[in-house]
Amino acid sequence: MGAAPAGRGKSRADSTTATFRVREIEQVAKKDFPTNKVYGVTKTPELRLLTCGGGLQGGHRADNIVLYADLVN
């Protein structure tokens, strides 16, 4: 999956806009959640979006969908 174009940003207190570009989207089993990759220290500002995905198992989704995005300005 290729990187998506930069989307709308978030206005900051100084009236500038932070814009992020999607770098990666992955689907992982909840039992294999990449804790360090998602919550670890980064060298630059990054954004993570987490949601549930995959098939239903016992009324719950078996996987997580993780989106990784980098600050472009």
C-alpha positions as CSV (number, residue, x, y, z in Angstrom):
1,M,0.0,0.0,0.0
2,G,1.5,3.4,-1.0
3,A,1.5,6.5,1.1
4,A,-1.6,8.6,0.9
5,P,-1.4,12.3,0.0
6,A,-1.1,14.7,2.9
7,G,-4.6,15.4,4.3
8,R,-6.1,18.1,6.3
9,G,-4.2,19.2,9.3
10,K,-4.9,20.3,12.9
11,S,-4.7,24.0,13.8
12,R,-2.2,24.7,16.5
13,A,-2.3,27.4,19.2
14,D,0.1,29.6,17.1
15,S,-2.4,29.4,14.2
16,T,-0.1,27.2,12.1
17,T,-1.4,23.8,10.8
18,A,0.2,20.5,11.5
19,T,-0.2,18.2,8.4
20,F,0.5,14.5,8.5
21,R,1.1,12.0,5.7
22,V,0.1,8.3,6.0
23,R,3.2,6.1,5.9
24,E,1.8,2.7,6.7
25,I,-1.4,0.9,7.6
26,E,-1.2,-2.6,9.1
27,Q,-3.7,-5.1,10.4
28,V,-2.4,-7.1,13.3
29,A,-3.8,-9.8,15.6
30,K,-4.6,-8.3,19.0
31,K,-2.4,-11.0,20.6
32,D,0.5,-9.7,18.4
33,F,0.0,-6.0,19.0
34,P,3.2,-4.1,18.2
35,T,3.4,-2.1,21.4
36,N,6.9,-0.7,21.0
37,K,6.2,0.3,17.3
38,V,3.0,2.0,18.3
39,Y,3.9,3.6,21.6
40,G,7.7,3.8,21.4
41,V,9.8,6.9,21.2
42,T,10.1,8.6,17.8
43,K,12.8,10.9,16.5
44,T,10.2,13.2,14.8
45,P,6.5,14.0,15.5
46,E,4.3,11.1,14.4
47,L,0.6,10.2,14.6
48,R,-1.0,6.8,15.3
49,L,-4.6,5.9,14.7
50,L,-5.9,2.6,16.2
51,T,-9.2,0.8,15.5
52,C,-10.5,-2.7,15.5
53,G,-10.6,-4.9,12.5
54,G,-10.8,-8.5,11.3
55,G,-13.5,-11.0,11.8
56,L,-15.7,-11.3,14.8
57,Q,-14.7,-13.7,17.5
58,G,-16.9,-14.0,20.5
59,G,-18.5,-10.7,19.7
60,H,-15.2,-8.8,19.3
61,R,-13.0,-8.0,16.4
62,A,-9.9,-10.2,16.4
63,D,-7.4,-7.7,15.0
64,N,-6.3,-4.1,15.3
65,I,-5.8,-1.7,12.4
66,V,-2.9,0.7,13.0
67,L,-2.3,3.7,10.8
68,Y,1.1,5.4,11.1
69,A,1.6,9.0,9.8
70,D,4.5,11.4,9.7
71,L,4.5,15.2,10.2
72,V,5.1,16.9,6.9
73,N,4.9,20.5,8.1
